[in-house]
Amino acid sequence: MIKEKFLQKLVEDGLSQAEIADKCQCSRKQVIYWLKKYNLRTKYTTEDRSIPKEILKKLIEQGLTRKEIAEKCQCSKDKTRYWLDKYGLKTHAAKNYKREVFNIFCDICNRYIGKNAKNRSFCNSCVTKMRRVRVKLAAVKLLGGKCEICGWDGEGDATNFAAFEFHHKNKDYKDFTISKISNRGWNIIKKELSKCQLLCSRCHRIVHSERYDDNFMEYAYNYHGDQLDF
């Protein structure tokens, strides 16, 4: 419980709801409850829930940002922006902000990106490719950097990583294909990699060709189709 006289003194001292909550060591919800019960209002709140122009001017003079004003007035940033725009006011940060627009091309593929204020240097396609490459490089390193069957390690050429593939030991536990993801968290990818073994493309093909057993291959050799030399 917050006593009425004590709460009234804090309101008269110009404290906000958040500051009163800190002073009383309670939640802001409790402060709001007792303010309503005693029919009291801080100087930052009005009956119609607007933010007085004089208050906004004073907070701007103190150099507060829109976020800090919102915290001071116990409201959202959107509400603060609404009343700033309504009164034609701007914070010092907003006055000093200069929005620069660049017309640029992708540094990698030279594709036109267009006007953007974030000064992006890459197109979406190249960003996705880079993410996939980075994930694969990290995954290859995590699994030892060489084929588990033949021991091929890329022959010292970093670009040979493309010949590495991830073989799921048990397809029933496969959640996704490693090479086709770029927007998953690394911890999720590592969990999936724990179900895989690192193979070179050649060995990976051979592993999957094991479904052609001797019986099947005998029929394939003796099949009466076109006369092929093999």
C-alpha angles and dihedrals in degrees: 000000000000115000115237097232092049092048092047091053091052090050091049089050087061099247120159124231091260092050091048089050090053091047093050094039093233139108124282089242090062091049091051090049094054093041089056092044092054092037092240130146133194117233089254095062129066133188093254091045093244124137110241115240093230091055092050092049091051093049091048090051088055087059096246120161123231090261092051091047089052090052091048093049094042094237140106124279089243091058091048091050090049094056093041089054092044092055093039092241130145133194118237089251091055092048093052096044114105117191111216120197122202131197103210144157128225110274091220109040099014091234113157110256098183133211113343134157095210092069092232115191100193137054120238092254094056092044090055091048091050092050091052093048092049091050092049094048091051091045093050090051092047092054095050104272097257140076111273091217108041100015096235108163103185094272092261094296112123092205090062090077086097088075092062119094136183116236118198109225091210117024091199089070095046113122100174144346111266096213094055100055129085105151101058123104116259092241090057091048092049090053090055092045089058086069093053141074123214113244136169116243092256096053091042090057091048092051091053092045090064088089085076097081126189093266092054093046091052090057090046092053093048097041111130100231132110113341102255127178112232 
